[in-house]
């Protein structure tokens, strides 16, 4: 069975739910604790390209470096934002999941189902009690 890679933050409920959902479906996982082992600039650019999103779309806005670095300015370049995400990985939104079917920022957590090569055949209960209902894609 295919190994699924997740850029994971264990302190994030969404990230924990995505990881639990991947394991619930039986996939082996390659867990990258991106706060401890952040992606390089090249890796981050590659992820952004594969997700077909901009650095701003991946940027977390509710963390201190966002405010401290005034990253809300729309004049900032893609290169600058990427540099800051590499320098301060807490600015990278998560979880990012990689499978043979694609690469996605999986927010909300059920988004991961769109890139897993196996469907959910039984309901999955998130840690907060919310149910992801089994259904055909």
Residue pairs with C-beta under 8 A, 6 or more apart in sequence:
1 26
1 27
1 28
2 27
2 28
2 99
2 100
2 117
3 27
3 28
3 29
3 30
4 22
4 27
4 28
4 29
4 30
4 97
4 98
4 99
4 116
5 29
5 30
5 31
5 32
5 97
5 98
5 99
6 15
6 18
6 19
6 22
6 29
6 30
6 31
6 32
6 95
6 96
6 97
6 98
7 32
7 34
7 39
7 47
7 92
7 94
7 95
7 96
7 97
8 15
8 18
8 19
8 31
8 32
8 33
8 34
8 94
8 95
9 15
9 33
9 34
9 35
9 94
9 95
10 16
10 33
12 94
12 95
13 127
13 128
14 94
14 95
14 106
14 107
14 108
14 109
15 94
15 95
16 127
17 109
17 126
17 127
18 95
18 97
18 106
18 109
18 112
19 29
19 31
19 95
20 124
20 126
20 127
21 109
21 110
21 112
21 113
21 120
21 124
21 132
22 29
22 97
22 112
22 116
23 29
24 124
25 116
25 118
25 120
26 118
27 116
27 118
32 39
34 89
34 92
34 94
34 96
35 89
35 90
38 86
38 89
38 92
39 47
39 86
39 89
39 92
40 86
41 82
41 83
41 86
44 55
44 82
44 85
44 86
44 92
45 82
47 96
47 98
47 103
48 54
48 55
48 58
48 82
50 98
50 102
50 103
51 58
51 96
51 103
51 104
51 105
53 105
54 78
55 78
55 81
55 82
55 85
56 78
56 81
57 105
58 85
58 92
58 93
58 105
59 66
59 71
59 81
59 85
59 91
59 92
59 93
60 66
60 90
60 91
60 92
60 93
61 71
61 72
63 90
63 91
65 71
65 84
65 88
65 90
65 91
66 72
66 91
69 84
69 88
71 81
71 84
71 91
84 91
85 91
85 92
93 105
93 107
94 105
95 105
95 106
95 107
95 112
96 103
96 104
96 105
96 106
97 103
97 104
97 106
97 112
97 115
99 115
99 116
99 117
100 117
101 114
101 115
101 116
101 117
102 114
102 115
103 115
104 111
104 112
104 114
104 115
105 111
106 112
109 126
109 132
110 132
113 119
113 120
113 132
113 137
114 137
119 134
119 136
119 137
120 132
120 134
120 135
121 134
122 134
123 131
123 132
123 133
123 134
124 131
124 132
124 134
125 131
125 132
126 132
